[in-house]
Amino acid sequence: MAEVENYTYVVVGGGIAGVTCAEHLYILHPEERTLVITASALIKAVTNVLPLTKTLDAFDVEERNAEYLENQCPNVTALLSRCCGKARCKRTVCLRIFRQKIQIKKLCICTGAIPKVIAEDSPYVMWIRDTESVCQFQARMKGARRILIVGNGGIATEMVYEVTGIEIVWAIKDKHMTANFIDPGAAEFLRSELSKEKSDVTGPSKRRKYTVDEKERVSAVMGGALGPDWHSGLELRGSNQRSVTLETEVEVKEILEPDKFRQSGKELTRLIDWPVYVELTNGKVYGCDFIVSATGVTPNVEKLLAGNNLSVGEDGGLVINEQETKMYMLRGTHAWLGKGTALVSGEEIYMDFCFELFAHATRFFGYKVIILGLFNGQGLEGKYEILLRYTKGMEYIKCVMVDGRMQGAVLLGETDLEETFENLILNQMDLSPYGEDLLNPDVDIEDYFD
């Protein structure tokens, strides 16, 4: 019979959320034993946290050996394994590799998500999710002439910008690019950047590299999700001249290998022999070297559902109660995350200011992108006004206003207005007296509302 080990906390997942959770559990309860179950020998660590506003931080994500976490947090143990998901006892977790049984008080599920792949069995379709998949992508880029990217999220947008020396066909189901992050106006601002070659940036990569012993790998396991600098230091260059063809409001209808394509009698947009052909729902057919599926993710909870009394929501994720929701929503880059452990002692958890406002920071096509509040007028039923400032190649600023009060904003470029606009949204100050002068470039808004 397997020996039972006792831990106060077990964190399932070695990605950003799981590692950050374990770090803050150690800060708040250094005397308690915490076990992190990771499917990869490399974990993701948040470093160089730089506050941008009250609710926004910029940070780097670095890959570290699992021993890094144990050295930083002596009472935390990292175990390369997988959860079996068949917990016979309510407080017992079974591990697949070593067949150990772990007795715990609290279980934190940080298993993240897995990619939705348009054709899992096709050798011509790949996805970008973890370090290994990025390495495979880099290898396939060498000598490639054209790729077809399917998807309109962050990974797809970053990829279109980062890859060079290649023809790109970008197929999206929305009316405009990067629709989950920006509005049509901002998309038009960025569209002129599509076919430009990315400027070469020299310097060391922020991402640390490790060689993982094959014996340490767990077969058919996906590693932690990539951070925002997944492309840093990579050579993503093909063997052709860069160009981007954007196909909007389409999906992939069929993927055809050469023999099947020739038998189909379909017309090709360009008469060249390709390894694979893709027919879109608008009737166009493109040949390419390979296809990148970047159509989103689905919750990675399948293994946890087997044999457990867990409910699944409409999105495929686990259904949780009010207290669990509070813990789930905690910000990963702040020590406030660790307050979720107050659930152990039954303490009440109160949300802080970071939950009063939606905020997100990233970079697209070399521009800093900040989105705040109801940036697309969500829930306002069209009853709002837009203030806009647009300088081609420099900045795009949009404010969503209701009765003279700012409800949301989109900022592209080095505007330095994120903190000011965040305060105006949170304070709900009446800005009616300023009218369109609120975005007058001759007025120093940041200084005026400081």
N, C-alpha and C positions, 0 to 999 in steps of 0.2 A: 504494500500500500504506500502511495506517495506521501512523503513528509509534508506537513502543512507549515508554511511560513506565515508570520504575522506582520502586517503593515497597517499603519493608520490610514494611509491614502494610497490608492493605485490610480495612476494616470495612464490611460490607454492612448498612445499616440506620441510620436517623437517629432512632430512638426512644431511650428511657431507657437500655436496655442498650448500644446501639451508641455513643451519645455518651459514656456513662460509661467504656466500654472504651477509646475513643480518648483521653479525658482522662488515664487512668492509664497508657496506653502512652506518652504524651508525658512524664508524670512520671518514669517509669522509664527511658525511652530518648529523651530530648529531641533527640538528634542524628539519629535515624532518621526517615524520611519516612513519614507515615501518611495514607491516603486514606479518607475516609468517604463512601460512596455513599448518598445519601438520596433517597427518592422525593418528598419535600416540601421546599419552601423553608423551612419551619419545622422546627426540631429540638426535642427535649425535653431540658431540662437539670434535673438534680437540684440543689436549693438548700435552704438552711436546714436542714441535717442536724442533728437533735437526738437524741443517744443516750438511749434509755429504759432499756435494760438492756445486758448484755454482748452479747446476740444481737439486740436490737431497736432500730431507729432510726425516728424520725418525720422526715419530710422533705416539702418542697414540690416540685412538678413545674411548671416554667415553660416556656412556649413562647418560643423565641428565634430570631432570624434566624440562618441558617447562618454568617454572618460572625462571630457571637459566638464560636463554637468556634475559628475561625481566629485571632481576636484573642487568645483565652485561651491557645491552644497554637499558636505560630507555625509549627511544622513539620507541622501537621495541615491538610490541605486537604479541604474539603467540596465534593462534586460532586452537583448535582441531575441524577439519571439513574436508569436501571434496569439491573440485571444481565441480560444476554442469556441466560446460563445455558449457552451452548454454548462451553465452554472447550476448544479443540482441543489446547492444551498443558496439562500438569498444573499449571503455575504461571502460567498466563495467564488473566486474566479479561476477557471482552468486554463492552463497554457498548453498550446499545441506541441511545441518542440520538445520541451523538457518534461512534460506531463507533471508539472508541479501544481500544487494547490495552494492558493494564496488566501489567507483569511484577512479581511479588511473591514474598516469602518465606513469609509466613503470611497466611491468609485467616480472618477471624473473621465468622461468619454470625450476624447479629442481626436477622433479618428478621421475627421475632415471629410473629403469627398473624393470621388473617382471620376475620370472623364466620361462624358457621353461620346462614344465613338460612332461615326456614321456607318462604318462597315468594319467591324472588329476582325473579321476573318481575312480581309484583303491585305496582301503583303505590300500594297502600294499606299495604304493609309496609315498615318502615324499621328500621334498626339504629343502634346507638350504638357507635362505635369510635374515631373520630378527630375533630379539631376541626371539619372540614367537616360531618360527620354531626350533630354537636351543634348547629351553626348551623341546619341543616335541621330538626332536631327543635324548636328554639326557635320557628322560623317557623310550623311546623305546629300548635304549641300554641295560638297566638293564635286565639281563637274556637272552639276545640275543646270539645265537651261531655263526651265519653267516649273513653277510649283503652283498648285491651286490651294488657297487657304479658305476654309469654310468656317464661318463664325464671325461674331461682331463684338466680342468682349475685349477685356484688357489684354489677354495673351495674344489674340489675333492682331489687335492694333499695334502692340509693341513689335510683333514679328514683322509686320508690313514695313515698319520703319527701320528695323535693325538689319534685315537681310539686304545684301548688296550684290551687284553683278548678276542679276537674274530677272527674268520676266515673272511677274506675280499676277495671278488672277485671284481677286478677292471677292468671294461670293457671300453676300449677307442677306438675311431675310427681312431686314428693316429698310425703311426709305432712305435713311442716311447712316453714315459710318459711325461706329462707336456710340450707338444710340442708348446703351445702358448708362453711359457716363455723361454725355453732353447733348445739347439741344441742336436742332438743325443749323442754327446760325453759327455755332462753334464748329460744327462739322464742316461747314463751308469754309470757315477760316482755315481749318487744317487741310482741306482737300488740296490746296495748291502745293502742299508739301509731299504729296503722294509719290510723285515720280522723281523727286530729288534724291541724289545719292547722299547717304548719311556721311557727315564729315568724320574723318578718321580721328579717333580720340586715343592718344597714347597715354601710358601710365599703368601702374599696377592694378590688377583686379582686386576689388574689395572682397570677393568671394574666395575663401580658403579652399585649397584642394587637398583631398585625401585619397589615397589608394586603399581600397577595401579588399581585404583578403577574401577570395571566393568562398572559403570555408565559413566565413561569417555571414554570407548572404543567406537570406531566406527566399527560396524559389517562389516565383510568381507573386512577388510582393511589391507594392508600390511604395516608394519612399515619401518623405514629407513634401508638401507642396512647395513650389518655388517661391522665392521672395521677389520683390519688385525689381531687383537687379540681376535677374536670372541670366541675362545676355551679356553681363559684364565680362570682358576679357576673352570672349569667344570670337573666333573667325567664322562669320556666317556669310560667306561669299560664294557665288556660283560662277559659271563660266560664260556668262552672257552680259549684255548691257541691261541695266535696271530699267524696268517700266512696270507700271501698275495699271491693270484694268479692273475697274470696280463694277461688279454686277450687283444691283440692288433688287430687293424684293424677290429673291430666288432661293431655292433649295436644291440639293442634289437629287436628281431623279433617278439616275442610274450610273454605275461605274462599270466600264467595259474594258476588258483586256483586248490587246490588238486583234486576235483572231475573231473574237465575238464582235468587235467594232466593224471589221471588214464585212462580216456577214450581215450586219444590221442595215447596211446601205445608208447610214446617216451621213450627213454632210459635215465636214470639218471646217472650223473657222480658218485653218491654215494647214496646207498640205505638207506635213512633216511627219515622219514616223515617230511615235511616242510610246513609252512603256505602258501607259494607261490613258484612257479617255474618260471624260466626265460629261454627262448630259445634265444640263440644268433645267429647271422647270419652265424657263422662258424659251426653251427649244434650242439654245445654243450648245454646241459641243466643243470642249477644249481638250487638247492633248497636253499631257504634262509628264514630268519625271516622277512625281509623287504628290500625294494629297495630304494636307495637314488638317486634321479634325480639331477645331477649337470651338465647339458648339456648347460649351458649358459643362457642368458637373452634376453629379447626383450624390446624395449623402452616402457615406461609406459605413453602413450599419448592418449590412446583410448578415455577417458572421455573428453579430451580437444578438440578433433576433431569434436564432435557433435555440429552442429550449428555455427561453426567458419570457416572462410575462411583460413584454414591452409593446406599447402601441405606436403605430406609424401614422404620421400626418399626411396631408395631401401632397407635400413635396417629397415624400419618401424618407423624411427625417423622423427622429424619435419625438413623440409627444411628451412634453414635460409640464410640471405644475408651476404655480406662480413663483415659489422660492427658487426652483431650478431655473426658471426663465431669468430671474435676476442674476443668478450665478453665470448663466450662459452668456448674458449680454455684457459682462464686465470687460473693460478694455485690456487687451493683452499686454500693452507696453507700459502699463502703470501698476504700481504696487496695489492699487485699489482692487485689482483682480483677486488678490489673496483674501479680501473680505468675504469672498464666497465661502471660505472655510468656517465662517461664523455659523454656518448651518449646522455644524457639528455640535455646537453648544446651544443651539436653538435661538441665537441672537437674531434680532430683526435687522434686515439689510435695507438701507435707504439709498436710492439712486442719487448720484451727485450730478453736478452741472453738465457732465459730458453726455448725459442722456436727454438733455433738453433740446439738442440741436443735432441734426444729421450733418456730418462733415466728412469729407474725403479729400485726400491729397495724392497726386500721382504725377507722372510725366508722360506725355504723348507727343511724338514727333519732335522731341527736344524742348517742348514747352512745359512749364510748370502748370498743372491743372488743379484748381481748387473748386470744389462744389459744396455749397452750403444750403442747409434748410430745404425749402420747397423749391429747388432750383429749376424744376420744370413745371411749376404750378400745380404739383400733385395735390389733389383733394380740394382745390380752389374752384372747381367747376367752371373754369374759364373766366372767373370774375377777378381779374387782376390786370395790371398794366406792366409794361416792360420798359425799362430804361436801358439804353444800349450805347456802348462806346467801342468803336472798332478801328483799329489801326493795322492795316495789312502788314503781315510779317512781324508784328511787334506784340499786340495785345488784343484781347477780346474780353469785354466786361459786360455782363448782363445782370440786371437787378430785377427781381420780381416784387412788385409793389401792390399792396392792398390798402386803400384809404390813406395813402401817404406813408405807410409803414412797410419796411422791408421784410419780406418773408423768405427770400432765397436769393442765391447769387451763383453765377458761373464766372470764374476768373481764369483766363489763359494768358500766360506770359508772366514776366517779372513785374507784377502790378504792385506788390507789397500792400495790398488792400485787404487781405484775408482777415487780419485781426480786427480792423475797423469795421468791416461788414459783419463779422461775427457778433461784435458788440451791438451793432445797430439792430440785428435780427433778434438777439436775446433781450435787449432793452425795450424793443418796440417803440422807439422814439418817433414822434410825428415829424416826418421830413417834408411835409407838404410845402412849407415856406421856401424850400430850396428848389423845388421843381426839377427841371432838367439840369440845372446848375450842379446838382449832386455829382454828376459825372463830367463836369467841365474840366478839361485837362489843365486849365490855367488856375484851378483852385486846388490847393493842397488839402484834400479831404482827410487824409490820415492825420495831419497836424490839427485840422479844425475840430475833429471829433475826439481828439486824444483826451 
